[in-house]
Amino acid sequence: MFQIVGKLFFPHCRCAASQDGPKTYEELFAKLDANNDGKVDVSELRAGLAAMGIKSGKGAAQKIISSGDKDEDEGLDFSEFSQYLKEHEKKLKLTFKSLDKNNDGRIDHTEIKQSLADLGLDISKEEAEKILQSIDVDGTMTVDWNEWREHFLFNPATNLQEIIRYWKHSTVLDIGESLAIPDEFTEEEKTSGLWWKQLSAGAMAGAVSRTGTAPLDRMKVFMQVHATKSNKISLSGGFKQMLKEGGVTSLWRGNGINVLKIAPETAIKFMAYEQYKKLLSSEPGKVRTHERFMAGSLAGATAQTAIYPMEVLKTRLTLRKTGQYSGMFDCAKKILKNEGVKAFYKGYIPNILGIIPYAGIDLAIYESLKNLWLSKYAKDTANPGILVLLGCGTISSSCGQVASYPLALIRTRMQAQASIEGSKQMSMSQIAKMILEKEGFFGLYRGILPNFMKVIPAVSISYVVYENMRYSLGIQK
């Protein structure tokens, strides 16, 4: 565990201002500017740091140049170089002070242990001491400001929260299912307005992704409601039925409202999550792992409660026959007239119950897979890379779906039962009992094949659109 924590929070990065190295910005710049052209580019910075024995993470040199390059000439002149280091030192100083709990100008193992505990990572005294030793130069088992500065001057990560972001779910992932743990943003991102750009990029990615995989989503719902042991509906047979009944455009029935509900659900979940974190945190501004999970689950439940009528409409519109409804407003009007307000919350209980196993398993497997990757393959970086994160997210989401799928199937049948002719109105337990009696255990997993089939294309589409939206909105990569 120490290796993971050490790499995540205290990567080995010695700056050149050591006992035997250059002491000033001028000396540093002169040593890095290998061709003496008055500018340090990425290759010179990377080579210079390596020559001085400074280990930097993958992409660190590029990030430093990009951050300090004001005139966008792909290099730093002395003015830009010194300005970057001055600003970086200010940020490092703030991080140092946040770790120095007793304000004595030194960080000891108890302060490191407490700081990591505040971020939800509990480590032993021995592990905290090992982390301390990796930074401690004079052997006092404490770290002063000069040692801290020396260690992190050429590490582009400036605060613990910045590094912990690598361990969050990415807003990129939208497989048409609700992720229970919303994205988190730093105070800087909130005040700068970057958060709404991130959410907008994620919403657009979700909209395009859901539209691209809508035929598979409709097939999933179709099989959940109509497939039985005696009436086995195959993928090809189901698509033939839908095409014969309504043509090619019928494959996208229900997609409009499925896309429309992304924005309100995301906004409500984000705002509720922020409030629940404040209510549940044992100390102001510090949220532990279990508190974050509880806040995320409650935020997911709050968002689902608010937008659940749209979920019912989506199911009804997905299953509608040609000419049954002229649109979502006509569908809502007919449901209200024929079934009353309660109809908009049919299946609500199994839907809410499904959030906990989905979120718990999804989050636990996601963290475990990333831990495993970092422990085996991480060297000088705490960032697993987007492909690893997408892979972890895809597997964890799929596992979460397997756990919660029976509840999702029961929810869908409850939402749809009033629209099926001759269908008896049953409760959650009655539907579960009937499925087990007539179809067996695997009857609870009708439609899971098209659900799995849409995961890879959904994630791929989401990622491509998300990255393009980030670029269009001016969000730095």
C-alpha positions as CSV (number, residue, x, y, z in Angstrom):
1,M,0.0,0.0,0.0
2,F,2.9,2.4,0.8
3,Q,4.2,2.1,-2.8
4,I,0.8,3.3,-4.1
5,V,0.4,6.1,-1.6
6,G,3.9,7.2,-2.1
7,K,3.6,7.4,-5.8
8,L,0.3,9.0,-5.6
9,F,1.1,11.8,-3.2
10,F,4.8,12.1,-3.0
11,P,6.3,11.2,-6.4
12,H,10.1,11.2,-6.5
13,C,11.0,14.5,-7.9
14,R,14.1,16.3,-6.8
15,C,14.6,19.9,-7.9
16,A,18.0,21.1,-8.9
17,A,18.4,23.5,-6.0
18,S,20.3,21.0,-4.0
19,Q,23.6,21.3,-2.2
20,D,25.6,20.6,-5.3
21,G,23.3,22.1,-7.9
22,P,22.5,25.6,-9.1
23,K,20.9,27.9,-6.5
24,T,19.2,30.5,-8.6
25,Y,16.7,30.7,-11.4
26,E,19.4,32.1,-13.7
27,E,21.7,29.1,-13.0
28,L,18.8,26.6,-13.5
29,F,17.8,28.3,-16.8
30,A,21.4,28.3,-18.1
31,K,21.8,24.7,-17.3
32,L,18.6,23.7,-19.0
33,D,19.0,25.9,-22.1
34,A,21.3,23.4,-23.9
35,N,21.6,25.2,-27.2
36,N,21.8,28.6,-25.7
37,D,19.0,30.1,-27.8
38,G,17.5,31.9,-24.8
39,K,14.6,29.5,-24.6
40,V,13.9,26.1,-22.9
41,D,11.6,23.7,-24.9
42,V,10.1,20.4,-23.9
43,S,13.0,18.2,-25.1
44,E,15.6,20.5,-23.4
45,L,13.6,20.5,-20.1
46,R,13.1,16.7,-20.2
47,A,16.8,16.1,-21.0
48,G,18.0,18.7,-18.5
49,L,16.0,17.3,-15.6
50,A,17.2,13.8,-16.4
51,A,20.8,15.0,-16.5
52,M,20.4,16.6,-13.1
53,G,18.9,13.4,-11.7
54,I,15.4,14.8,-11.4
55,K,12.7,12.1,-12.0
56,S,9.6,13.6,-13.5
57,G,6.3,12.0,-14.4
58,K,5.2,11.2,-17.9
59,G,4.1,14.5,-19.5
60,A,5.5,16.6,-16.7
61,A,7.8,18.6,-18.9
62,Q,5.1,19.3,-21.4
63,K,2.8,20.4,-18.7
64,I,5.4,22.8,-17.2
65,I,6.1,24.3,-20.6
66,S,2.4,24.7,-21.4
67,S,1.6,26.3,-18.1
68,G,4.4,28.9,-18.4
69,D,4.4,29.6,-22.1
70,K,2.5,32.9,-22.3
71,D,3.5,33.8,-25.9
72,E,2.7,30.3,-27.2
73,D,6.1,29.8,-28.9
74,E,6.4,26.2,-27.5
75,G,9.2,27.2,-25.1
76,L,10.0,29.3,-22.0
77,D,12.3,32.3,-22.2
78,F,13.9,33.4,-18.9
79,S,11.1,35.7,-18.0
80,E,8.4,33.0,-18.5
81,F,10.6,30.4,-16.8
82,S,11.2,32.5,-13.6
83,Q,7.5,33.6,-13.5
84,Y,6.4,29.9,-13.7
85,L,8.7,28.9,-10.9
86,K,7.6,31.8,-8.7
87,E,3.9,31.0,-9.1
88,H,4.6,27.3,-8.7
89,E,6.4,28.0,-5.4
90,K,3.5,30.0,-4.1
91,K,1.2,27.0,-4.7
92,L,3.7,24.6,-3.1
93,K,3.8,26.9,-0.1
94,L,0.1,26.8,0.3
95,T,0.1,23.0,0.1
96,F,3.0,22.8,2.6
97,K,1.0,25.0,5.1
98,S,-2.1,22.9,4.7
99,L,0.0,19.8,5.7
100,D,1.7,21.7,8.6
101,K,-1.2,21.2,11.0
102,N,0.5,22.7,14.1
103,N,2.2,25.6,12.1
104,D,5.7,24.8,13.4
105,G,7.2,25.1,10.0
106,R,7.9,21.3,9.7
107,I,5.9,18.3,8.6
108,D,6.1,15.1,10.6
109,H,4.7,11.6,10.1
110,T,1.5,12.3,12.2
111,E,0.7,15.3,9.9
112,I,1.2,13.2,6.8
113,K,-1.0,10.4,8.2
114,Q,-3.7,12.9,9.2
115,S,-3.7,14.6,5.8
116,L,-4.1,11.4,3.9
117,A,-6.8,10.3,6.3
118,D,-8.7,13.5,5.5
119,L,-8.7,12.3,1.9
120,G,-10.0,8.9,2.8
121,L,-6.7,7.0,2.8
122,D,-5.7,5.4,6.1
123,I,-2.1,4.5,6.4
124,S,0.0,3.2,9.3
125,K,2.7,5.1,11.2
126,E,5.4,3.1,9.5
127,E,4.0,3.9,6.0
128,A,3.8,7.6,6.9
129,E,7.5,7.5,8.0
130,K,8.6,5.9,4.8
131,I,6.8,8.6,2.8
132,L,8.6,11.2,5.0
133,Q,12.0,9.6,4.5
134,S,11.6,10.0,0.7
135,I,11.5,13.8,1.1
136,D,13.6,14.3,4.2
137,V,17.2,15.3,3.3
138,D,18.8,16.0,6.7
139,G,17.6,12.9,8.4
140,T,15.5,14.7,11.1
141,M,12.4,12.7,10.2
142,T,10.6,16.0,9.6
143,V,10.4,18.0,6.4
144,D,10.9,21.8,6.4
145,W,9.9,24.2,3.6
146,N,13.3,24.1,1.8
147,E,13.1,20.3,1.6
148,W,9.5,20.4,0.4
149,R,10.4,23.0,-2.2
150,E,13.5,21.0,-3.3
151,H,11.4,17.9,-3.8
152,F,8.5,19.3,-5.7
153,L,9.8,22.3,-7.6
154,F,9.7,20.5,-11.0
155,N,6.6,18.5,-10.3
156,P,3.6,20.1,-12.0
157,A,1.2,18.8,-9.4
158,T,0.7,21.5,-6.8
159,N,-1.8,20.1,-4.3
160,L,-3.2,16.8,-3.0
161,Q,-6.6,17.4,-4.4
162,E,-5.2,17.9,-7.9
163,I,-3.6,14.4,-7.6
164,I,-6.6,12.8,-6.1
165,R,-8.6,13.8,-9.1
166,Y,-7.0,10.9,-11.0
167,W,-8.9,8.6,-8.7
168,K,-12.4,9.8,-9.5
169,H,-14.9,8.6,-11.9
170,S,-14.6,10.4,-15.2
171,T,-17.5,12.4,-16.5
172,V,-16.6,10.8,-19.8
173,L,-18.4,7.6,-18.9
174,D,-22.0,7.6,-19.9
175,I,-23.4,4.2,-20.8
176,G,-27.0,5.2,-20.4
177,E,-27.1,4.3,-16.7
178,S,-27.0,6.6,-13.8
179,L,-23.6,6.7,-12.0
180,A,-24.2,7.3,-8.4
181,I,-21.1,9.2,-7.5
182,P,-21.1,12.6,-9.2
183,D,-18.0,14.3,-10.4
184,E,-16.2,16.6,-8.0
185,F,-14.6,19.9,-8.5
186,T,-12.0,21.9,-6.7
187,E,-12.8,25.4,-5.2
188,E,-10.7,26.9,-8.0
189,E,-12.8,25.1,-10.7
190,K,-16.0,26.3,-9.0
191,T,-15.0,29.9,-8.8
192,S,-13.5,30.0,-12.3
193,G,-16.7,28.5,-13.8
194,L,-14.8,25.5,-15.2
195,W,-17.2,23.2,-13.5
196,W,-20.1,24.0,-15.7
197,K,-18.0,23.6,-18.8
198,Q,-17.0,20.1,-17.6
199,L,-20.6,19.2,-16.9
200,S,-21.7,20.6,-20.3
201,A,-19.0,18.5,-22.0
202,G,-20.1,15.4,-20.1
203,A,-23.8,16.1,-20.9
204,M,-23.1,16.5,-24.6
205,A,-21.0,13.3,-24.6
206,G,-23.9,11.5,-22.9
207,A,-26.4,12.8,-25.4
208,V,-24.5,11.7,-28.5
209,S,-23.6,8.4,-26.9
210,R,-27.2,7.6,-25.9
211,T,-28.4,8.5,-29.4
212,G,-25.7,6.3,-31.0
213,T,-26.7,3.3,-28.9
214,A,-30.4,4.0,-28.7
215,P,-31.4,0.9,-30.9
216,L,-29.6,-1.4,-28.4
217,D,-31.2,0.4,-25.5
218,R,-34.7,0.0,-27.0
219,M,-34.0,-3.7,-27.6
220,K,-33.0,-4.1,-23.9
221,V,-36.3,-2.5,-22.8
222,F,-38.3,-4.5,-25.4
223,M,-36.8,-7.8,-24.1
224,Q,-37.2,-6.8,-20.5
225,V,-40.9,-6.4,-20.9
226,H,-41.9,-8.9,-23.7
227,A,-39.4,-11.7,-23.6
228,T,-40.4,-14.8,-21.7
229,K,-39.3,-18.5,-21.4
230,S,-42.0,-19.5,-23.9
231,N,-41.6,-16.4,-26.1
232,K,-37.8,-16.2,-26.6
233,I,-37.0,-13.0,-28.4
234,S,-33.6,-13.0,-30.1
235,L,-31.7,-9.9,-31.0
236,S,-32.3,-10.4,-34.7
237,G,-35.9,-11.4,-34.2
238,G,-36.6,-8.4,-31.9
239,F,-35.1,-5.9,-34.4
240,K,-37.1,-7.5,-37.2
241,Q,-40.3,-7.0,-35.2
242,M,-39.5,-3.4,-34.5
243,L,-38.5,-2.6,-38.1
244,K,-41.6,-4.3,-39.4
245,E,-43.9,-2.4,-37.0
246,G,-42.4,1.1,-37.3
247,G,-39.6,1.3,-39.7
248,V,-36.0,2.3,-39.1
249,T,-36.9,5.5,-37.1
250,S,-38.7,3.3,-34.6
251,L,-35.3,2.1,-33.3
252,W,-34.9,5.5,-31.7
253,R,-38.2,5.7,-29.9
254,G,-37.8,7.1,-26.4
255,N,-34.4,8.5,-27.2
256,G,-35.5,12.2,-27.2
257,I,-36.6,12.1,-23.5
258,N,-33.6,9.9,-22.6
259,V,-31.3,12.7,-23.8
260,L,-33.5,15.5,-22.4
261,K,-33.3,14.1,-18.8
262,I,-29.4,14.2,-18.8
263,A,-29.2,17.9,-18.0
264,P,-31.6,18.2,-15.1
265,E,-30.4,14.9,-13.6
266,T,-26.8,16.0,-13.8
267,A,-27.5,19.4,-12.3
268,I,-29.6,18.1,-9.5
269,K,-27.2,15.4,-8.6
270,F,-24.2,17.8,-8.6
271,M,-26.0,20.4,-6.4
272,A,-27.4,17.7,-4.0
273,Y,-24.0,16.0,-3.8
274,E,-22.3,19.3,-2.7
275,Q,-25.0,19.8,0.0
276,Y,-24.9,16.2,1.3
277,K,-21.1,16.3,1.6
278,K,-21.4,19.4,3.9
279,L,-24.1,17.7,6.0
280,L,-22.4,14.3,6.3
281,S,-18.7,15.4,6.7
282,S,-17.4,15.0,10.3
283,E,-15.1,18.0,9.8
284,P,-15.8,21.0,7.6
285,G,-14.2,20.7,4.2
286,K,-13.0,17.2,4.8
287,V,-14.9,14.3,3.3
288,R,-13.9,10.7,4.0
289,T,-14.5,7.8,1.6
290,H,-17.6,6.4,3.3
291,E,-19.0,9.9,3.6
292,R,-18.4,10.6,-0.1
293,F,-20.1,7.3,-1.0
294,M,-23.2,8.1,1.2
295,A,-23.4,11.6,-0.2
296,G,-23.2,10.3,-3.7
297,S,-25.9,7.6,-3.1
298,L,-28.2,10.2,-1.5
299,A,-27.5,12.7,-4.4
300,G,-28.3,9.9,-6.9
301,A,-31.6,9.1,-5.1
302,T,-32.5,12.8,-4.9
303,A,-31.9,13.3,-8.6
304,Q,-33.8,10.1,-9.5
305,T,-36.8,11.2,-7.4
306,A,-36.9,14.6,-9.1
307,I,-36.7,13.3,-12.7
308,Y,-38.4,9.8,-12.2
309,P,-41.5,10.8,-14.2
310,M,-39.2,11.3,-17.2
311,E,-38.0,7.7,-16.6
312,V,-41.6,6.4,-16.8
313,L,-42.2,8.5,-20.0
314,K,-39.0,7.1,-21.5
315,T,-40.1,3.5,-21.0
316,R,-43.6,4.2,-22.3
317,L,-42.3,6.0,-25.4
318,T,-39.7,3.3,-26.0
319,L,-42.4,0.6,-26.0
320,R,-45.1,2.6,-27.9
321,K,-46.7,1.3,-31.1
322,T,-47.0,3.4,-34.2
323,G,-49.6,6.2,-33.6
324,Q,-50.1,5.4,-29.9
325,Y,-48.6,8.8,-28.8
326,S,-47.8,11.9,-30.9
327,G,-45.0,12.8,-28.6
328,M,-43.8,13.1,-24.9
329,F,-46.4,15.7,-24.0
330,D,-49.2,13.6,-25.4
331,C,-47.9,10.5,-23.6
332,A,-47.8,12.4,-20.3
333,K,-51.3,13.8,-20.8
334,K,-52.7,10.3,-21.5
335,I,-51.0,8.7,-18.6
336,L,-52.3,11.5,-16.3
337,K,-55.8,11.2,-17.6
338,N,-56.0,7.3,-17.6
339,E,-53.9,6.4,-14.6
340,G,-53.4,9.4,-12.4
341,V,-50.3,11.1,-10.9
342,K,-49.2,7.8,-9.1
343,A,-48.4,6.3,-12.5
344,F,-45.5,8.6,-12.9
345,Y,-43.8,6.8,-9.9
346,K,-44.4,3.2,-10.8
347,G,-41.3,1.2,-10.2
348,Y,-39.8,3.9,-8.1
349,I,-38.9,1.6,-5.1
350,P,-36.9,-1.0,-7.1
351,N,-35.2,1.9,-8.9
352,I,-34.0,3.5,-5.6
353,L,-33.1,0.1,-4.1
354,G,-30.9,-0.5,-7.2
355,I,-28.8,2.6,-6.6
356,I,-27.0,1.1,-3.6
357,P,-25.7,-2.2,-5.0
358,Y,-24.9,-0.5,-8.3
359,A,-23.0,2.4,-6.7
360,G,-21.2,0.2,-4.1
361,I,-20.0,-2.5,-6.5
362,D,-19.2,0.0,-9.3
363,L,-17.1,2.2,-7.0
364,A,-15.4,-0.6,-5.1
365,I,-14.3,-2.5,-8.3
366,Y,-13.2,0.8,-10.0
367,E,-10.9,1.7,-7.1
368,S,-9.6,-1.9,-6.7
369,L,-8.7,-2.1,-10.4
370,K,-6.9,1.2,-10.4
371,N,-5.1,0.2,-7.2
372,L,-4.0,-3.0,-8.8
373,W,-2.8,-1.3,-12.0
374,L,-0.9,1.4,-10.0
375,S,0.8,-1.2,-7.7
376,K,2.0,-3.3,-10.7
377,Y,2.6,-0.8,-13.5
378,A,2.9,2.7,-12.1
379,K,6.4,4.1,-12.0
380,D,6.9,7.8,-11.9
381,T,3.3,8.9,-12.3
382,A,0.0,8.7,-10.4
383,N,-2.0,9.0,-13.5
384,P,-3.0,5.6,-14.9
385,G,-3.9,7.2,-18.3
386,I,-7.2,7.6,-20.0
387,L,-7.3,4.1,-21.5
388,V,-6.7,2.4,-18.1
389,L,-9.4,4.6,-16.5
390,L,-11.9,3.9,-19.3
391,G,-11.1,0.2,-19.0
392,C,-11.6,0.2,-15.2
393,G,-14.8,2.2,-15.5
394,T,-16.2,0.0,-18.2
395,I,-15.6,-3.2,-16.2
396,S,-16.8,-1.7,-12.9
397,S,-20.0,-0.3,-14.4
398,S,-20.7,-3.6,-16.1
399,C,-20.3,-5.4,-12.7
400,G,-22.5,-2.9,-11.0
401,Q,-25.2,-3.5,-13.7
402,V,-25.0,-7.3,-13.1
403,A,-25.7,-6.7,-9.4
404,S,-28.6,-4.3,-9.9
405,Y,-30.1,-5.6,-13.2
406,P,-32.9,-7.7,-11.6
407,L,-34.2,-4.5,-9.9
408,A,-33.9,-2.6,-13.1
409,L,-35.9,-5.2,-15.0
410,I,-38.6,-5.2,-12.3
411,R,-38.7,-1.4,-12.4
412,T,-39.2,-1.4,-16.2
413,R,-42.0,-4.0,-16.0
414,M,-43.8,-1.9,-13.4
415,Q,-43.4,1.2,-15.5
416,A,-44.8,-0.6,-18.6
417,Q,-47.5,-2.9,-17.2
418,A,-50.4,-0.4,-17.5
419,S,-49.6,0.1,-21.2
420,I,-49.8,-3.6,-22.0
421,E,-53.3,-4.9,-22.8
422,G,-54.6,-7.4,-20.4
423,S,-51.7,-6.9,-18.1
424,K,-52.4,-7.4,-14.4
425,Q,-51.2,-4.6,-12.1
426,M,-48.7,-6.2,-9.7
427,S,-46.3,-5.0,-6.9
428,M,-42.5,-5.4,-7.0
429,S,-42.6,-8.6,-4.9
430,Q,-45.4,-10.1,-7.0
431,I,-43.5,-9.4,-10.3
432,A,-40.3,-10.9,-8.8
433,K,-42.1,-14.0,-7.6
434,M,-43.9,-14.5,-10.9
435,I,-40.6,-14.2,-12.9
436,L,-38.8,-16.7,-10.6
437,E,-41.7,-19.2,-10.8
438,K,-42.3,-19.0,-14.6
439,E,-38.8,-18.2,-15.9
440,G,-36.4,-19.1,-13.2
441,F,-33.5,-17.1,-11.9
442,F,-32.2,-16.1,-15.3
443,G,-35.5,-14.6,-16.1
444,L,-34.4,-11.7,-14.0
445,Y,-31.7,-11.0,-16.6
446,R,-33.8,-10.7,-19.8
447,G,-32.3,-8.1,-22.1
448,I,-28.9,-8.0,-20.4
449,L,-27.1,-9.0,-23.7
450,P,-28.0,-5.8,-25.7
451,N,-27.3,-3.9,-22.5
452,F,-23.7,-5.3,-22.4
453,M,-23.3,-4.8,-26.2
454,K,-23.9,-1.1,-25.9
455,V,-21.2,-0.5,-23.2
456,I,-18.1,-0.4,-25.4
457,P,-19.6,1.8,-28.2
458,A,-21.2,4.1,-25.6
459,V,-18.0,4.6,-23.7
460,S,-16.0,5.1,-27.0
461,I,-18.5,7.6,-28.4
462,S,-18.6,9.4,-25.0
463,Y,-14.9,9.7,-24.9
464,V,-14.5,11.1,-28.4
465,V,-17.3,13.7,-28.0
466,Y,-16.1,14.6,-24.5
467,E,-12.6,15.4,-25.6
468,N,-13.8,17.4,-28.6
469,M,-16.2,19.4,-26.4
470,R,-13.4,20.1,-23.9
471,Y,-11.3,21.5,-26.7
472,S,-14.2,23.6,-28.1
473,L,-15.1,25.0,-24.6
474,G,-11.4,25.9,-24.0
475,I,-10.9,23.4,-21.1
476,Q,-7.2,22.6,-20.8
477,K,-6.3,19.0,-21.2
